[in-house]
Amino acid sequence: MSAAPCPEPTPAERARSVLSAAGSLTLTTHGHRVELIGLHTVDAAARLLIQNPPDAHLAAELAMAPHGDLTALVECTDIAPVSVRERVRARLTLGGRLTALGPKALVFHPARAVLTEGDTAITIGLDELTLAAPDPLATHEAEMLARLDAAHSHTVAPLARLLPARHQLGASEVRPLRLDRHGLVLRVETPGSRADVRLPFGTAATHPGDAVRQIHALLAEATSRPRHRRLPTTS
């Protein structure tokens, strides 16, 4: 009997997490393409609340729109916070409509989403996107992964002992790639390839402190195992 697959976020949850953690977005209408840096928040219905950019071009375009809204596209990129080859973890594209919210703010109402991870593109419907919630670690993940990576010899190297034997034997480098409530994903590099391997938590983490405890539990399990002589111990 094969082992049950490790739990992980659904595509809709991943999309919501990417949106929640994104510091910048690209918004495109028929007349403009604007880079929005630190100008958006996401509400419970997955709408994007956007501060009107200083150049006011979007507001002017909206004011001239016959029905008071614009067809728009929002794009954002999820980039690993540690230095690995091919750092782009996901790309999210949202299609929908842009409307005004008072004189200084705009609202983007998504109608559909496409999450692209590697060579796989998944279309997410509005109901799925609205019902999903961002991962509780989404806005803390970058800092937590950076800390893990900075203490590589004390954290990542021991955790690598939990990898399947086939990954340990060929690995030239192991780095933390992703962290969510279900576990930690390590990027395993070999001279000619790479693999992303999930180390599942015993139970889903509900907040950053809980995730730290779960990582300590994984470390305790890892340090009880012998280290394979060919497993890398430094970044």
N, C-alpha and C positions, 0 to 999 in steps of 0.2 A: 504494500500500500504506500503510495507517495505521500510525502509530507504536505500538510495544508499550506497554502501560500501565505507569506507574511502580510499582515494587514498594512495598508497604506492609504493615503488620501485618494478620494475619487477625483476624476478630472475636474468636476465642478468645484470641489474644495481647493484643488490646486490653483484653479483660475482665480478664485476669491483670495487666496493667499498671495498670489502674484500681485494682484491689484492692491491689496492691503499694504504690502511691503514696498511697492514701487515708489521710488522718489521722483521719477519723471515719466511722462507720457508724451506720445506724439498724437496730436489731434488733427485730422484732415477733413476739410469740408470741400465743397465744389470750388471755392475760391481761395482757400488758404490752407497752409500746412504749418502748424505751430508746435514748438517744443515747450511743454509745460513742465517746469521744474519746481517741485514743492508747492504746487498750486491746486492740488486736488485732495479730496477725502472721499470715502466710499460709505454710503449709508446702508441700512439693513436690507434694503430692497435692491442692492447692487447698483444703484444709481451713482454716478460720479458728480460730486458737487465741486465746481471749478471756479476759482477766483478769476475774474476777468483779466486776461493778460494786459500788461501796461500799454501795448500799442493799440488796443481797442478795436482791432480789425474784425475780430469775431463778433463783437457786439454790433458793429456797423453792418456786417453781413446779415446778422439776425434781424436787425431793424428793417432791412429791405426785403426780407423773405415774405412771400405772399401769405403764408399761413402761420408765420411767427415761429417756425422751427426749421431746422436744417438737417438733411441727411449727413451723417458724419461717421468717421472711422477713428477708433482709438487703438493705438498699438503700444505695447510695452514689452520689455525684455527682462527676463529673470537671469541674472548673472551670478555665478558662484562667488561668494565673498573671499575665497582663498584662491591662490594662484595654482591653477591646474591647466592642462591643455584643454582647449575647447570649453571655455568657461560658461558659455551660454547653456543654461539648463532648460529654458523654455521661452517660447514667444507666445504672447497672447494678443489676439486681434478681436476687437469688439465692433460690431456694427449696430447703429441705432440712430437716434435723433437728438439734436441739441436744441435746447430752449433757454430762454432767459429766466433768471430768478432774481428779480430786482435789478437795480442799476449796476451792481458790482459783481454779480455772480451768474454763472451759467450752470445748467444741469444737462448731463448726458444720460439719456435713457437707453440702456442697451436692449437690443432685441435678439441678438445671437452672439455667440462667442466661438472662437476657434483656438484651441490650445495645441501648440506644436512642441513636441518633445522629441528631439532626434529626428528620425524620419517619419514619425507618427503624428498625424494631425487629427484631432478629435473635435467634432462640432458639439457644442453644448447649448441646449435650448434655454430660453429665458426662465422657464419654471425651475429647471435644475439649478441655474445660476442664482436665482433669487432664494431658493430654499437652502442652498449650501451656505456654510459659514467658513470664514478663513480659519486656518489652523491657529490654535492659541499661542504657538511659538513663532508665528510668521514675522512679527515685527521685532522679535528678539533674536531670530536665527542668525543673522549676519554676525552680531557681536559674539554669540555663543560659539559659533564655528571658528571665528578668528581666535578666540581664547583656546579652544581645543587644539588648533593648529600651532599656536605659539608654544604650547606645552607638549609638542609632538612626542618627544621621547618618553614622557610620563603618561600620555593619554592615547594617542593614535597608534603608536607602536605596540603597546600591549593589546589594544582592542583588535589589532590586525590578527592576533592569534585566534580570534573567533571566526575568521574567514574560512570558507571551505578549502580543503587541502590544495585543490587545483589552482586556486588563486594565490595561495601562499607561496607555492613553489616557483611560480614564474614572475612574481612581483618584483619590480625595480623601485617602485614608489607607491606609498599609500597615503592618501590625504582625505580629510573630512569634506564631503561634498554637499550634504543636505541633512537637515534636522527637522523633524516634525513630531507630532504627538505620538506617532506609532513607532518611531525609532530613528536611528542614525544611519546614513548611507555613506559608505566609504568608496572613494574612487581608487581603483587598483590599476596602476600603470604597468605595462610590460613593454619591452623594446618595440614590439610591433602592434600592440593593441591596448585596449583599456576595458575595464568592466566596472559597473557600479553595483555594489553589493550592500543590501540592507541588513543591519543588525537590529532586530526587533526588540522593543521594550517588553518587559513582562506584562505591563498594563499600560494603557494609553495615558500619556501625561496630560494634565489639565492646565498647567502653568509652568513657567520657566524653572522654578524651584523644584517642581516635581520631575521635570526632565533631567535636571542635574542629579537627583537621587537615582533616577533610572540609569544614567550613564555610569554612576559609581557602582551600581549593581552589575552592569556589563563589565566594568573594569575588574571587579572582584572575581567574576567568572573567568575573565581572560587571564588574570595573573595566576590563577590556579592551574593553568595549562602550560606545558613546556613550550618554549619558543623554538620554532623551526630555525635551523642555522642559516637558511637562505632567505629568511623573511627580513625585509629592510627595517632598520631601526631608526633611521634619520630621514628627514625630508629632503 
